[in-house]
Amino acid sequence: SALTKSFTSMLMLLYLLPALADEALIRAELEQMADDFVNFRMMKGFQHEMSLGEAYRWQDEMVAIMQPTMGDVVGYKTGGHDPGPGFPTFPPDGIRAYILSGMLREDGTAIRVEDSVRGFLEADFAFRVGDASINTAETDMEILAGLDAIVPFAEIPDPYYEPDTRTVNGTVVANMGTRMSFTGEPVPIEATGDWLRRINTFRFAVLDENDTVIQAGTMDGWYEPIKVVRWLRDQLSRSGKELIPGQLLSLGNIGIIRQIHEGSPRGPAYTSNQFRLEYYGLTDESPATVTINIER
């Protein structure tokens, strides 16, 4: 009867109201977090218990809120795949976040210390998607064929939260505190065994403005880049997303991080005026590079 249908609809509404109220509350929290982040204010921790899949859904919402200020999606970044110490607010199998156009800076761009609040200089590594076939690629060589370039890549994340409030879900939802990314001249690549070897074994170093080596390392034994691309591709697929030609894929920390600000638990502040990341063994000529200059 009509009365029964009306009663059933009312019960369903009463059942849904708490969930709708929770969604509205979370959305309001994200709007505040995004506003705080864009304006260099401390973000409140995200304390909601939910599945990782739900956290990524709210990451989508967070990024949509930030896009009018920080631009369109131009790629993705990931972390937590290197053999170094695990990060307690990353999911155990790794984490991914968006790169927006307003986060990108050209090679050699100068930044000031006050352009971040908890920022640190991080040596990274990126690929550029060349073909949509990467979304269905099965072998490592097929994944490599879906990429068209290596992009020298360094970044300044800025994870600025109220003390002791950072959580795994909060790190996901806050898009990993992604603030600035710097890109050098892309190096074209091919789907060959030689390129796969180069990618797995290239060497790298960070140098200052006096060409002094700050720290050096090798990809050999650090992580296998194509395996991280596969993880990122699969994680995006589970979230209903596909990679698009032209997008950047930052694979995360290659082991050289320096703090910008004084008084950080990560260590003393970096005092040089340049953070120049060089990659050796990718080309037969001069190294591929990306540089962050620091105005003091």
C-alpha positions as a printed NumPy array, in Angstrom:
array([[  0.   ,   0.   ,   0.   ],
       [  0.982,   3.671,  -0.323],
       [  1.155,   3.951,   3.477],
       [  3.545,   1.016,   3.699],
       [  5.775,   2.482,   0.953],
       [  5.819,   5.859,   2.701],
       [  6.732,   4.234,   6.019],
       [  9.512,   2.224,   4.336],
       [ 10.899,   5.37 ,   2.706],
       [ 10.894,   7.15 ,   6.048],
       [ 12.778,   4.289,   7.702],
       [ 15.365,   4.332,   4.905],
       [ 15.801,   8.081,   5.315],
       [ 16.247,   7.707,   9.077],
       [ 18.815,   4.984,   8.417],
       [ 20.726,   7.165,   5.924],
       [ 20.674,  10.412,   7.909],
       [ 23.659,   9.575,  10.183],
       [ 25.764,   8.565,   7.178],
       [ 24.818,  11.733,   5.304],
       [ 25.655,  13.819,   8.366],
       [ 29.057,  12.089,   8.647],
       [ 29.768,  12.779,   4.969],
       [ 28.879,  16.451,   5.397],
       [ 31.139,  16.655,   8.456],
       [ 34.082,  15.058,   6.64 ],
       [ 33.593,  17.291,   3.605],
       [ 33.642,  20.374,   5.849],
       [ 36.844,  19.087,   7.484],
       [ 38.469,  18.648,   4.084],
       [ 37.503,  22.156,   3.017],
       [ 39.184,  23.487,   6.151],
       [ 42.263,  21.264,   5.654],
       [ 42.633,  22.406,   2.042],
       [ 42.269,  26.057,   3.004],
       [ 44.807,  25.65 ,   5.804],
       [ 47.313,  23.898,   3.536],
       [ 47.045,  26.423,   0.699],
       [ 47.486,  29.271,   3.192],
       [ 50.417,  27.688,   5.091],
       [ 48.441,  27.008,   8.27 ],
       [ 48.685,  23.856,  10.365],
       [ 46.243,  21.153,   9.251],
       [ 44.112,  19.364,  11.814],
       [ 44.646,  15.612,  11.819],
       [ 42.084,  13.411,  10.07 ],
       [ 40.929,  10.996,  12.791],
       [ 38.114,   9.086,  11.057],
       [ 38.255,   5.293,  11.056],
       [ 37.612,   3.94 ,   7.554],
       [ 38.986,   1.563,   4.959],
       [ 41.927,   2.586,   2.81 ],
       [ 39.618,   2.566,  -0.21 ],
       [ 37.363,   5.115,   1.506],
       [ 40.382,   7.239,   2.413],
       [ 41.367,   7.383,  -1.266],
       [ 37.8  ,   8.376,  -2.15 ],
       [ 38.146,  11.304,   0.256],
       [ 41.548,  12.093,  -1.249],
       [ 39.682,  12.581,  -4.537],
       [ 37.375,  15.031,  -2.759],
       [ 40.297,  16.864,  -1.164],
       [ 42.015,  17.275,  -4.531],
       [ 38.794,  18.488,  -6.157],
       [ 38.55 ,  21.164,  -3.446],
       [ 42.184,  22.2  ,  -4.075],
       [ 42.028,  22.224,  -7.888],
       [ 40.621,  25.761,  -8.371],
       [ 43.728,  27.024,  -6.557],
       [ 46.344,  24.413,  -7.464],
       [ 45.368,  23.362, -10.988],
       [ 44.528,  20.288, -13.034],
       [ 45.756,  16.73 , -12.483],
       [ 49.048,  16.22 , -14.37 ],
       [ 50.179,  12.982, -12.766],
       [ 50.637,  10.922,  -9.638],
       [ 53.313,  10.268,  -7.044],
       [ 53.977,   7.31 ,  -4.814],
       [ 56.106,   6.44 ,  -1.828],
       [ 56.976,   3.681,   0.584],
       [ 58.57 ,   1.297,  -1.933],
       [ 62.217,   1.785,  -1.068],
       [ 64.124,  -0.507,   1.335],
       [ 64.717,   2.27 ,   3.86 ],
       [ 62.95 ,   2.495,   7.236],
       [ 59.163,   2.316,   6.925],
       [ 57.123,   5.455,   7.456],
       [ 54.467,   4.847,  10.148],
       [ 51.794,   6.996,   8.502],
       [ 52.084,   5.284,   5.091],
       [ 50.006,   2.181,   4.286],
       [ 52.254,  -0.902,   4.511],
       [ 52.296,  -1.602,   0.757],
       [ 52.858,   2.022,  -0.319],
       [ 50.917,   5.237,  -0.852],
       [ 49.953,   7.391,  -3.824],
       [ 48.842,  10.983,  -4.312],
       [ 48.04 ,  13.465,  -7.064],
       [ 50.371,  15.933,  -8.768],
       [ 48.533,  19.119,  -9.806],
       [ 49.76 ,  21.604, -12.414],
       [ 50.138,  24.381,  -9.857],
       [ 52.588,  22.235,  -7.906],
       [ 55.066,  22.008, -10.799],
       [ 58.114,  24.26 , -11.008],
       [ 60.65 ,  24.485, -13.827],
       [ 64.219,  23.313, -13.481],
       [ 66.274,  25.879, -11.569],
       [ 63.326,  27.656,  -9.97 ],
       [ 64.325,  29.472,  -6.794],
       [ 62.315,  29.016,  -3.602],
       [ 62.469,  30.795,  -0.253],
       [ 62.578,  29.058,   3.112],
       [ 59.161,  30.556,   3.912],
       [ 57.592,  28.957,   0.816],
       [ 56.933,  25.915,   3.013],
       [ 56.34 ,  25.347,   6.702],
       [ 57.709,  21.834,   7.256],
       [ 59.159,  21.383,   3.788],
       [ 62.14 ,  19.229,   2.925],
       [ 64.218,  18.732,  -0.223],
       [ 63.696,  15.261,  -1.646],
       [ 65.573,  13.61 ,  -4.514],
       [ 63.09 ,  11.654,  -6.645],
       [ 62.693,  10.017, -10.035],
       [ 59.811,  10.144, -12.524],
       [ 58.542,   8.711, -15.79 ],
       [ 56.205,  10.231, -18.37 ],
       [ 53.319,   8.126, -19.714],
       [ 53.58 ,   7.734, -23.482],
       [ 50.791,   5.34 , -24.404],
       [ 47.472,   4.226, -22.912],
       [ 48.532,   0.589, -23.444],
       [ 50.266,   0.877, -20.067],
       [ 46.859,   0.373, -18.426],
       [ 46.65 ,  -3.222, -19.687],
       [ 50.366,  -4.031, -19.971],
       [ 51.374,  -7.354, -18.401],
       [ 55.148,  -7.738, -18.699],
       [ 57.806,  -5.301, -17.51 ],
       [ 58.752,  -4.653, -21.146],
       [ 55.134,  -3.872, -22.04 ],
       [ 54.945,  -1.41 , -19.134],
       [ 58.202,   0.161, -20.306],
       [ 56.667,   0.489, -23.802],
       [ 53.868,   2.553, -22.263],
       [ 56.399,   5.135, -21.023],
       [ 58.214,   7.568, -23.297],
       [ 60.63 ,   9.45 , -21.045],
       [ 62.461,   9.634, -17.759],
       [ 61.93 ,  13.013, -16.116],
       [ 64.471,  14.351, -13.593],
       [ 62.308,  15.088, -10.574],
       [ 62.79 ,  16.598,  -7.117],
       [ 60.163,  17.847,  -4.728],
       [ 59.387,  19.717,  -1.551],
       [ 56.591,  17.992,   0.381],
       [ 55.146,  20.051,   3.226],
       [ 53.43 ,  17.777,   5.787],
       [ 52.256,  20.364,   8.32 ],
       [ 49.843,  18.849,  10.88 ],
       [ 48.859,  19.53 ,  14.453],
       [ 51.372,  17.639,  16.634],
       [ 50.674,  13.916,  17.152],
       [ 47.525,  13.925,  14.962],
       [ 48.908,  12.454,  11.735],
       [ 47.451,   9.077,  10.718],
       [ 47.663,   6.719,   7.738],
       [ 44.229,   7.806,   6.51 ],
       [ 45.107,  11.432,   7.168],
       [ 48.264,  11.198,   5.067],
       [ 46.248,   9.684,   2.218],
       [ 43.409,  12.2  ,   2.475],
       [ 45.785,  15.192,   2.714],
       [ 47.44 ,  14.108,  -0.588],
       [ 50.705,  13.455,   1.287],
       [ 51.145,  17.175,   1.942],
       [ 52.339,  17.639,  -1.651],
       [ 53.478,  21.246,  -2.127],
       [ 56.069,  21.705,  -4.916],
       [ 57.639,  19.486,  -7.572],
       [ 60.555,  20.392,  -9.874],
       [ 61.14 ,  18.844, -13.309],
       [ 64.225,  18.745, -15.534],
       [ 64.584,  18.022, -19.247],
       [ 62.927,  14.663, -20.122],
       [ 65.185,  11.876, -21.395],
       [ 63.472,   9.817, -24.157],
       [ 63.497,   6.058, -23.515],
       [ 62.734,   2.893, -25.49 ],
       [ 61.323,  -0.521, -24.591],
       [ 64.571,  -2.476, -24.757],
       [ 66.547,  -4.702, -22.452],
       [ 69.332,  -2.123, -22.395],
       [ 66.973,   0.587, -21.144],
       [ 65.55 ,  -1.726, -18.509],
       [ 69.111,  -2.357, -17.29 ],
       [ 69.906,   1.372, -17.25 ],
       [ 66.739,   2.154, -15.312],
       [ 67.524,  -0.49 , -12.688],
       [ 71.178,   0.465, -12.205],
       [ 71.674,   4.201, -12.802],
       [ 73.632,   6.219, -10.25 ],
       [ 72.722,   9.605,  -8.81 ],
       [ 74.046,  12.363,  -6.578],
       [ 72.982,  15.677,  -5.073],
       [ 75.434,  18.563,  -5.353],
       [ 75.437,  22.12 ,  -4.02 ],
       [ 76.253,  25.41 ,  -5.775],
       [ 79.98 ,  24.699,  -5.366],
       [ 79.704,  21.274,  -7.081],
       [ 80.319,  19.599,  -3.734],
       [ 78.641,  16.186,  -3.516],
       [ 76.142,  16.227,  -0.646],
       [ 75.224,  12.548,  -0.996],
       [ 75.309,   9.89 ,  -3.704],
       [ 73.705,   6.526,  -4.373],
       [ 72.564,   3.971,  -6.932],
       [ 69.203,   2.629,  -7.998],
       [ 70.72 ,  -0.869,  -7.98 ],
       [ 69.35 ,  -2.453,  -4.781],
       [ 67.124,   0.53 ,  -3.954],
       [ 63.932,  -0.332,  -5.844],
       [ 63.037,  -1.516,  -9.352],
       [ 61.275,   1.429, -11.028],
       [ 59.06 ,  -0.599, -13.372],
       [ 57.718,  -2.638, -10.443],
       [ 56.726,   0.616,  -8.707],
       [ 55.044,   1.826, -11.909],
       [ 53.093,  -1.454, -11.956],
       [ 52.039,  -0.961,  -8.322],
       [ 50.906,   2.599,  -9.022],
       [ 49.031,   1.555, -12.183],
       [ 47.248,  -1.251, -10.309],
       [ 46.41 ,   0.956,  -7.332],
       [ 44.884,   3.559,  -9.634],
       [ 42.96 ,   0.858, -11.473],
       [ 41.441,  -0.36 ,  -8.2  ],
       [ 40.328,   3.242,  -7.623],
       [ 38.673,   3.362, -11.066],
       [ 41.384,   5.47 , -12.724],
       [ 43.511,   5.022, -15.838],
       [ 46.837,   6.538, -16.778],
       [ 46.763,   9.108, -19.587],
       [ 49.605,   9.892, -22.029],
       [ 51.545,  12.933, -20.866],
       [ 51.024,  12.29 , -17.156],
       [ 54.023,  12.246, -14.833],
       [ 54.614,   9.335, -12.467],
       [ 56.898,  10.226,  -9.576],
       [ 58.198,   7.049,  -7.956],
       [ 59.355,   8.634,  -4.741],
       [ 62.424,   9.088,  -2.604],
       [ 65.722,   7.681,  -3.88 ],
       [ 67.439,   8.132,  -0.541],
       [ 68.59 ,  11.769,  -0.367],
       [ 66.478,  14.104,   1.785],
       [ 67.511,  17.393,   3.384],
       [ 65.435,  19.503,   5.764],
       [ 64.816,  23.155,   4.853],
       [ 63.789,  24.487,   8.259],
       [ 65.652,  24.772,  11.55 ],
       [ 64.551,  22.653,  14.496],
       [ 63.227,  19.691,  12.516],
       [ 63.302,  16.159,  13.95 ],
       [ 64.572,  15.085,  10.516],
       [ 67.928,  16.723,  11.214],
       [ 69.762,  20.015,  10.795],
       [ 68.633,  22.52 ,   8.186],
       [ 70.274,  22.44 ,   4.75 ],
       [ 72.476,  25.541,   4.497],
       [ 73.561,  25.463,   0.835],
       [ 71.897,  27.607,  -1.806],
       [ 71.377,  24.816,  -4.325],
       [ 70.083,  21.235,  -4.34 ],
       [ 71.115,  19.814,  -7.736],
       [ 70.14 ,  16.227,  -8.478],
       [ 72.161,  14.475, -11.189],
       [ 71.523,  11.032, -12.73 ],
       [ 74.413,   9.083, -14.298],
       [ 74.168,   6.198, -16.752],
       [ 70.865,   7.129, -18.388],
       [ 72.571,   8.891, -21.298],
       [ 75.997,   8.603, -22.887],
       [ 76.504,  12.349, -22.644],
       [ 76.247,  14.693, -19.66 ],
       [ 74.076,  13.655, -16.704],
       [ 70.339,  14.351, -16.615],
       [ 69.666,  16.977, -13.948],
       [ 67.077,  18.939, -12.011],
       [ 67.945,  21.851,  -9.726],
       [ 66.224,  23.63 ,  -6.849],
       [ 67.783,  26.985,  -5.941],
       [ 67.212,  28.467,  -2.485],
       [ 67.041,  32.224,  -1.949],
       [ 68.375,  33.199,   1.489]])
